[in-house]
């Protein structure tokens, strides 16, 4: 009996280890190669990069791993500013976006020129660097999932003229110009709001960040406020781009690529067939009213350093283990134990989809229940 229970417990713990490993992998970042991974929250931009480049590019420029924030706001000064504004004044991302766009009604009119693209609220953090170089993963085309026209679009300028700030004012503008105006307007509102916070420097220094990162953020904010207060619109435009598109990069390399490192895309990844662009847009509600932010998670406002990625589901995996251990201890006439079942190795494939942690737990519980029932049946028969 003791030997039988020992084998059963050993088998349970080994299986539990596999389950926890699967749960852990479900929260892992998408890796491009052995050294580099996609920043948290930018997976959809990577898939769109593959689709739009039709597998022709073997190199991609990505941001460094996130130390602060996530998604398109990863490591950017704007993410820090938003957190400080939210904590000090209670103003959130949607509030700032609607104010920048001239109100909800004007935003709805603006969104109609872009077919109510549900990714439109992410535009302030999309990149327009280097003439929209296709190697930049977080460029606006990858964010919206479509090509952005540079041809003038009649009527669009009359809408963007109602933005808090419209550098393109006074001429016919293209859809790309309109997106840039939204970005500039959003950045200006951020600077105007953060200028109202008297203890700004103290709040930045209180962040749980290394001194060099705090200095990077504080310098960017200070320069933007100087441009805002002096009326230097050209300098303010540059400060907005730095605020919303220039992430902190270790060493702050001034190579003209604004923190984007060049990464080789292995042929096994580049040869995959990515989903069609419409995959990201199907079935989503049109932009309007309180639904206009549906499905959109603004860049992280409260995340700081995360030492490691751990699965929040592992305590639940202990529940079936505890139940099964209780059932193993009440039968003194145990005669035999089924040997552990070793599944055959699966064939090699090009990609391995991330497993569902819940599915793994259910399969684990079901398998243990079947083995326990079979053991009891054999004991009764014996």
C-alpha positions in Angstrom: 0.0 0.0 0.0 2.8 2.5 1.0 4.7 1.7 -2.2 1.6 2.1 -4.3 0.6 5.4 -2.8 4.2 6.7 -3.2 4.2 5.9 -6.9 0.8 7.5 -7.3 1.9 10.7 -5.5 5.1 10.8 -7.5 3.1 10.5 -10.7 0.8 13.2 -9.6 3.6 15.6 -8.8 5.3 15.0 -12.1 2.1 15.6 -14.0 1.4 18.7 -11.9 4.9 20.0 -12.9 4.0 19.6 -16.6 0.7 21.4 -16.1 2.3 24.3 -14.3 4.9 24.5 -17.1 2.1 24.7 -19.6 0.4 27.4 -17.6 3.6 29.3 -17.4 4.2 29.1 -21.1 0.8 30.5 -21.8 1.8 33.8 -20.3 5.2 33.9 -22.0 6.1 36.6 -24.5 6.2 35.9 -28.2 9.8 35.2 -29.1 11.2 36.1 -32.5 14.5 34.3 -32.1 16.7 32.9 -29.3 17.5 36.4 -27.9 14.7 38.7 -28.8 10.9 38.8 -28.0 8.0 41.0 -28.9 7.3 43.6 -26.1 4.2 42.7 -24.1 1.0 43.8 -25.8 2.4 44.3 -29.3 1.6 40.8 -30.7 -1.1 42.1 -33.0 1.3 44.7 -34.6 3.8 41.9 -35.2 1.2 39.8 -37.0 0.2 42.8 -39.1 3.9 43.4 -39.9 4.0 39.9 -41.3 0.8 40.4 -43.3 1.6 43.8 -44.8 5.1 42.8 -45.8 4.0 39.6 -47.4 6.9 37.7 -45.8 9.4 39.7 -47.8 11.2 41.4 -44.9 13.6 39.3 -42.8 14.4 42.1 -40.3 12.2 44.1 -38.0 12.8 47.0 -35.6 11.2 46.5 -32.2 11.3 48.4 -28.9 13.3 47.0 -25.9 11.6 44.8 -23.4 9.2 46.7 -21.2 10.3 48.1 -17.9 7.3 50.4 -17.5 3.9 50.1 -19.2 3.0 47.7 -21.9 1.8 47.6 -25.5 2.5 50.7 -27.6 3.2 52.7 -24.4 6.1 50.4 -23.4 8.9 52.4 -21.8 7.5 55.7 -23.1 7.5 59.0 -21.3 3.8 59.5 -22.1 2.9 56.4 -20.1 4.6 58.0 -17.0 2.8 61.3 -17.6 -0.6 59.5 -17.9 0.0 57.7 -14.6 0.9 60.9 -12.8 -2.1 62.8 -14.2 -4.4 60.0 -13.4 -3.2 59.7 -9.8 -3.2 63.5 -9.2 -6.3 64.6 -11.1 -8.3 61.4 -11.8 -8.1 62.0 -15.6 -7.9 58.9 -17.6 -6.8 58.0 -21.2 -10.3 58.4 -22.7 -10.8 61.8 -21.0 -7.6 63.1 -22.5 -8.3 61.6 -26.0 -11.7 63.1 -26.2 -10.5 66.5 -25.1 -7.7 66.3 -27.7 -10.2 65.4 -30.4 -12.5 68.3 -29.7 -15.1 66.3 -27.9 -16.9 62.9 -28.4 -19.1 64.2 -31.3 -16.1 65.5 -33.2 -14.2 62.3 -32.5 -17.1 60.3 -34.0 -17.0 62.5 -37.2 -13.2 62.0 -37.4 -13.5 58.2 -36.9 -16.0 58.0 -39.8 -13.2 59.1 -42.2 -11.3 55.9 -41.1 -14.3 53.6 -41.4 -14.6 53.6 -37.6 -11.4 51.5 -37.3 -11.5 50.1 -33.7 -7.8 50.6 -33.4 -8.0 54.3 -33.9 -7.8 55.2 -30.2 -4.3 53.7 -30.2 -3.0 56.2 -32.8 -1.4 58.6 -30.3 1.1 55.9 -29.4 1.6 54.7 -33.0 4.9 55.7 -34.7 5.4 57.8 -37.8 9.2 57.9 -37.6 11.5 57.6 -40.6 8.8 58.2 -43.2 6.9 55.2 -42.0 9.8 52.7 -42.7 8.2 49.3 -43.1 10.7 47.6 -40.8 9.3 49.5 -37.8 6.9 47.2 -36.1 4.9 49.8 -34.2 4.3 52.1 -37.2 0.8 53.4 -37.7 0.0 51.0 -40.6 0.6 48.0 -38.4 -1.4 49.5 -35.6 -4.5 50.2 -37.7 -4.1 47.1 -39.9 -4.3 49.0 -43.2 -2.4 51.3 -45.5 -2.7 55.0 -44.7 -3.3 57.3 -47.7 -1.3 60.4 -48.2 -3.7 61.9 -50.7 -5.8 64.9 -49.5 -9.2 63.9 -48.3 -11.9 66.6 -48.7 -13.7 67.5 -45.5 -11.2 65.9 -43.1 -9.5 69.2 -42.4 -12.7 70.8 -41.2 -12.9 68.1 -38.5 -9.3 68.2 -37.4 -9.5 72.0 -37.1 -11.7 71.3 -34.0 -8.9 69.4 -32.3 -7.1 71.1 -29.4 -4.1 71.5 -31.7 -4.0 71.0 -35.4 -0.6 71.7 -37.0 -2.1 70.9 -40.4 -4.7 73.7 -40.1 -5.3 75.8 -43.1 -4.9 73.2 -45.9 -6.5 70.1 -47.3 -5.1 67.2 -45.4 -4.6 63.5 -46.0 -5.7 60.6 -43.7 -2.1 60.4 -42.5 -2.0 64.1 -41.7 -5.2 63.7 -39.7 -3.7 60.9 -37.6 -0.7 63.0 -36.9 -2.9 65.9 -35.8 -4.7 63.6 -33.4 -1.3 62.5 -32.0 0.0 66.1 -31.7 -3.3 67.2 -30.0 -3.1 64.3 -27.5 0.5 65.1 -26.7 -0.3 68.8 -26.2 -3.1 67.9 -23.8 -0.7 65.7 -21.8 1.7 68.6 -21.4 -1.0 71.0 -20.5 -2.3 68.6 -17.8 1.0 67.7 -16.3 1.9 71.4 -16.2 -0.8 71.8 -13.5 0.9 69.4 -11.1 3.1 71.4 -8.7 5.1 68.5 -7.3 5.9 66.8 -10.7 9.6 66.3 -10.1 8.9 64.7 -6.7 6.3 62.3 -8.2 8.7 61.2 -10.9 11.5 60.7 -8.4 9.1 58.6 -6.3 8.6 56.1 -9.0 10.1 52.7 -8.5 12.6 53.1 -11.4 16.3 53.4 -11.7 17.8 56.9 -11.7 18.8 56.9 -15.3 15.2 56.0 -16.4 13.7 58.7 -14.1 16.1 61.3 -15.6 15.2 60.3 -19.1 11.5 60.8 -18.4 12.0 64.1 -16.4 14.2 65.6 -19.2 11.7 64.8 -21.9 8.8 66.3 -19.8 10.8 69.4 -18.9 11.8 70.1 -22.5 8.2 69.7 -23.6 6.9 72.1 -20.9 9.5 74.7 -22.0 8.4 74.5 -25.6 4.7 74.7 -24.5 5.3 77.8 -22.3 7.4 79.6 -24.8 5.0 79.0 -27.7 7.6 77.1 -29.7 5.3 75.0 -31.8 8.0 73.4 -33.9 9.8 72.3 -30.7 6.5 71.2 -29.1 5.8 68.9 -32.1 9.2 67.3 -31.6 8.5 67.0 -27.8 5.2 65.3 -28.5 6.9 62.7 -30.8 9.5 62.1 -28.1 6.8 61.8 -25.5 4.6 59.3 -27.3 7.0 57.4 -29.7 10.5 57.4 -28.1 10.8 54.6 -25.5 13.6 54.6 -23.0 16.4 52.4 -24.3 19.4 51.3 -22.2 22.3 53.6 -23.2 19.9 55.9 -25.1 21.6 55.2 -28.5 21.3 58.3 -30.8 21.3 56.3 -34.0 18.3 57.9 -35.6 16.0 54.9 -35.0 14.6 56.2 -31.7 15.2 53.1 -29.5 14.1 50.5 -32.1 16.6 47.7 -32.3 17.1 45.7 -35.5 16.2 42.0 -35.1 16.5 39.2 -37.6 13.3 37.3 -38.3 14.0 33.6 -38.7 12.7 32.0 -41.9 10.5 29.6 -40.0 8.6 32.6 -38.6 8.7 34.7 -41.7 7.3 31.9 -43.8 4.2 31.5 -41.6 0.9 32.5 -43.1 -0.4 35.4 -40.9 -4.1 36.1 -40.5 -5.7 38.4 -43.0 -6.1 42.0 -42.0 -9.8 41.7 -41.6 -9.3 39.2 -38.9 -8.6 42.0 -36.4 -11.7 44.1 -37.4 -14.5 41.6 -37.9 -17.4 41.8 -35.5 -16.2 44.8 -33.6 -18.7 47.6 -32.8 -18.6 50.9 -34.6 -16.9 53.8 -32.8 -19.4 55.9 -30.9 -20.5 57.1 -27.5 -19.4 55.0 -24.6 -18.6 52.1 -26.9 -15.8 53.9 -28.7 -13.2 52.5 -26.4 -14.5 48.9 -26.4 -11.8 46.4 -26.7 -9.0 48.9 -26.3 -6.6 48.8 -23.4 -4.7 52.1 -23.1 -0.9 51.9 -22.4 -0.3 50.6 -18.9 -0.8 53.4 -16.3 0.1 51.5 -13.2 2.6 48.9 -14.2 6.2 49.3 -13.0 9.0 46.8 -12.9 7.9 43.2 -13.2 10.8 40.9 -12.2 9.3 37.8 -13.8 6.2 36.4 -15.5 4.4 34.0 -13.3 1.2 32.2 -13.8 -1.7 33.3 -11.5 -3.4 30.0 -12.0 -1.0 27.7 -10.3 -2.8 27.6 -6.9 -5.9 26.3 -8.7 -3.9 23.3 -10.0 -3.4 22.2 -6.4 -7.1 21.6 -5.9 -7.4 18.4 -8.0 -4.1 17.2 -6.5 -5.5 17.6 -2.9 -8.7 15.8 -3.8 -6.9 12.9 -5.4 -4.4 12.5 -2.6 -7.3 12.2 -0.1 -8.9 9.4 -2.2 -5.6 7.5 -2.4 -5.3 7.1 1.4 -8.5 5.2 2.3 -7.9 1.8 0.7 -5.7 -0.7 2.5 -6.2 -3.6 0.2 -4.7 -2.0 -2.9 -3.2 -4.7 -5.1 -1.8 -2.9 -8.1 -1.3 0.5 -9.6 -1.4 1.3 -13.2 2.0 2.3 -14.6 2.4 5.9 -15.6 1.2 6.5 -19.2 4.0 8.1 -21.3 2.5 9.8 -24.3 4.3 9.5 -27.6 6.4 12.4 -28.7 4.4 14.7 -31.1 5.8 15.2 -34.6 7.9 18.3 -35.2 5.9 21.3 -36.4 6.9 24.8 -37.4 4.8 26.5 -34.7 3.4 25.5 -31.4 0.3 27.5 -30.3 0.3 28.6 -26.8 -1.8 26.2 -24.7 -4.8 27.1 -22.6 -4.0 26.9 -18.9 -7.6 26.1 -18.2 -7.7 23.3 -20.7 -4.6 21.8 -19.3 -6.0 21.8 -15.8 -9.3 20.2 -16.9 -7.4 17.5 -18.8 -5.2 16.9 -15.8 -8.2 16.5 -13.5 -10.0 14.3 -15.9 -7.0 12.0 -16.4 -6.4 11.7 -12.7 -10.1 10.9 -12.1 -10.0 8.1 -14.7 -6.9 6.6 -13.2 -8.3 6.7 -9.7 -11.6 5.1 -10.9 -9.7 2.4 -12.7 -7.6 1.7 -9.6 -10.7 1.4 -7.3 -12.4 -0.9 -9.9 -9.4 -3.2 -9.8 -9.3 -3.2 -6.0 -13.0 -4.1 -5.8 -12.6 -6.8 -8.4 -9.6 -8.2 -6.5 
